[in-house]
Amino acid sequence: MTPMEDKKLLGSSNRFQT
């Protein structure tokens, strides 16, 4: 997984995590 994809996933997953 590329850092760019990782950041995108983190941004989307962040909503569910918080």
C-alpha distance matrix in Angstrom:
0.0 3.8 6.7 8.3 6.4 6.6 10.1 10.9 10.2 12.1 14.8 15.3 15.2 17.5 20.2 20.4 20.2 23.1
3.8 0.0 3.8 5.3 5.3 6.2 8.7 10.0 10.6 12.2 14.2 15.5 16.1 17.8 20.6 21.4 21.2 23.5
6.7 3.8 0.0 3.8 5.4 4.9 6.1 8.6 9.7 10.2 12.1 14.2 14.8 15.7 18.8 20.0 19.5 21.4
8.3 5.3 3.8 0.0 3.8 5.4 5.2 6.3 8.7 9.9 10.7 12.6 14.1 15.2 17.7 19.3 19.4 21.1
6.4 5.3 5.4 3.8 0.0 3.8 5.4 5.0 6.1 8.5 9.8 10.6 11.9 13.8 16.1 17.2 17.6 19.8
6.6 6.2 4.9 5.4 3.8 0.0 3.8 5.4 5.1 6.0 8.5 9.9 10.1 11.6 14.6 15.4 15.1 17.4
10.1 8.7 6.1 5.2 5.4 3.8 0.0 3.8 5.4 5.0 6.0 8.6 9.7 10.1 13.0 14.7 14.4 15.9
10.9 10.0 8.6 6.3 5.0 5.4 3.8 0.0 3.8 5.4 5.1 6.3 8.5 9.8 11.7 13.4 14.2 15.7
10.2 10.6 9.7 8.7 6.1 5.1 5.4 3.8 0.0 3.8 5.4 5.1 5.8 8.2 10.3 11.1 11.7 14.0
12.1 12.2 10.2 9.9 8.5 6.0 5.0 5.4 3.8 0.0 3.8 5.4 5.0 5.6 8.8 10.0 9.5 11.5
14.8 14.2 12.1 10.7 9.8 8.5 6.0 5.1 5.4 3.8 0.0 3.8 5.6 5.2 7.2 9.6 10.0 10.9
15.3 15.5 14.2 12.6 10.6 9.9 8.6 6.3 5.1 5.4 3.8 0.0 3.8 5.4 5.8 7.5 9.2 10.7
15.2 16.1 14.8 14.1 11.9 10.1 9.7 8.5 5.8 5.0 5.6 3.8 0.0 3.8 5.3 5.3 6.2 8.7
17.5 17.8 15.7 15.2 13.8 11.6 10.1 9.8 8.2 5.6 5.2 5.4 3.8 0.0 3.8 5.5 4.9 6.0
20.2 20.6 18.8 17.7 16.1 14.6 13.0 11.7 10.3 8.8 7.2 5.8 5.3 3.8 0.0 3.8 5.5 5.6
20.4 21.4 20.0 19.3 17.2 15.4 14.7 13.4 11.1 10.0 9.6 7.5 5.3 5.5 3.8 0.0 3.8 5.6
20.2 21.2 19.5 19.4 17.6 15.1 14.4 14.2 11.7 9.5 10.0 9.2 6.2 4.9 5.5 3.8 0.0 3.8
23.1 23.5 21.4 21.1 19.8 17.4 15.9 15.7 14.0 11.5 10.9 10.7 8.7 6.0 5.6 5.6 3.8 0.0
